[in-house]
Amino acid sequence: MKKIAIGGDHAGFDYKKLIISKLTTAGYEVKDFGAYSTDSVDYPDYAHPLALGVESGEFEVGILVCGSGNGVAITANKHQGVRAALCWTPEISALARQHNNANVLCLPARFISQAEAWQIVNTFLNTDFEGGRHENRVNKIACK
């Protein structure tokens, strides 16, 4: 069973609640990093702790949700070992896993429906990294 970290800002709050409910029903272990309401907050306050949890290996994957998905993706990608991908379709989510070994999924709440968000999450969690020709490329991502 995968341990999943989830977080986001006020714009992603309702999406995050729905995703947490579906994930726990499906048997995943989920930690909610916040935000905990629709009150305006600063997304880095939630994206950084989540990214640290993925970076440390405490969580296999993370899911971040904000208005555009860009802010949380930029923030999470500041962490070594985190490969955060902004995904707005299941196909992009699959490619992020298959080709980039993405370990943090970023969703744009203001541009996709909740049903689409769940499809994207489900695809992300059920798609494996292909390795092979992509392995060398992914290994070149980290700044060492």
N, C-alpha and C positions, 0 to 999 in steps of 0.2 A: 504494500500500500504506500502511495506517495504521501509525503508530508508537504503540504502546500501553504505558502505564505500569501496573504492577500491584503491589499491596502489601496488607498486612493484618497482623493480629496472630496469635497462637498458635492461636486458635480457627478462623481461616480458612486456616491453613497447608496442610492437605491439599487444600482446594478450590483454593487458589492454584496448587499444583503441577499439578493436573489441568487447570485452565484454561490455564496456560502451555503445557503439552504440546499441547493442542488448538489453541491459537493459533499456535504455531510450526509445527505440522504444516500448518495452513491458510495458511502463508506470511506471517504478520504478524511484524513486528519488535517484540520484547517486552523491556522492561527490568523486572527484578524488584527492587523497593525493599525487600524483606523483609516480614515476619520470615522467618528461615531455618530455623526448627524449631518444634516445639510447646511449647518452653519459654515460660513466661509472660513477656510483654513489654507495654510501654505503646504502644497503637495510635497516639497522636499522633506518636511518633518515626518512624513510617513514613508516616502519612497526610500530614503537612506537606511532607516532601520530594517526595512524589508530586504533591501539589496545586501546588507550586511549578513542577514540570516541565510540568504542563498549563497553568498560568497563563502561563508564559513562552512557550508555543507549541512547546517542544521535543517534546511529545507531543500528538497530536490528541485522545486520550481516555485516561482512567484507569479502572482497576477496583480497588476496595478491598473486602476481605472481612474481617469480624470476626464475633463471635458474634451480635449483633443487627443489625449494619449501621448502627446509630444513631451510635455513637461516631465511626466513620470519616467518616460523612456530616457530622456536626456540625463535625468538625475541618476537613475539606476545604472546607466552605462558608465558612470564615473568610477564604478567599482570594478577592480580586477576580477576576472572570473565570472562576471555577470555579462550575459548577452541578452539584452532586453530588446524585444521586437514589437513595434507598433503594428498591430494587425486589425484590419477592418473587414476581412472575409475569411471564411474557413480555408480557402485555398492558400492565402498568404500565411495563415497560421501553420498550415501543413509544411509549406516551404521553409518557414522560419525554423521549424524543428528539423526537417529532413536535411537541409543544406547548411544551416547556420548553427545548429545545436543550441538554439535559443533556450534559455532557462528562466526568463521572465517575460511574460506576455503582458503587453500594454494595450488597453482598449480605450477607444474614443467614445465616451458615453453620449456626447452630443451629436454623433454622426451615425450611430447604429442603434437598432432596436434591442430590447432586452433579449428577445428570442435569438437575434443574430449573435449577440454577445455570448449566449450560452453555446450556440453552435461552434463559435470560434474557440471557446474554452475547451469544449469537448474534443474538438479536433486536435488542439494543441496537446492535451493530455494523453491522447491516444495515438500520437504519431511519434515514431522513433527517428533518431538521427541516423542517416544513411552511412556515415563514415566514408570510407573509400576516398575518392578524389576530393571530397569536401573536408576530410580530416586535416590535411595540410593547410588548407585555407583558414579553417577555424583556429588552428594553432598559431597562425600569424596575426590574429586579432589582438592578443594581449601585448601590452607594452612591457617589455622585460628589460 
